[in-house]
Amino acid sequence: MTVATPQNRRIRFPTSSTPYVFALYMATIMAFLMCLVITVAEFGVDGHYFVNVMNAYRVAMPSAFVCVLIVRPVVARLVALTVHAR
């Protein structure tokens, strides 16, 4: 039996929240990466690069989260149709 200490304690969500946690992680990572790339493409790297990235991220992250929630079932269905089940 393991005793919960501040060093090994984790927040664990119920299984029913899996689609939302997945969407949060996916949106967080992809929105940030896309903001990095698009900001370089539009403005280049200058003294305001990370300010511009974070300004874009404030808009991109919430919209990416909603989009992942909407698109995830469609993608799961497309994968099921195109990948051979064992």
Helices and strands as residue ranges (DSSP letters): G 15-17, H 18-43, H 49-82
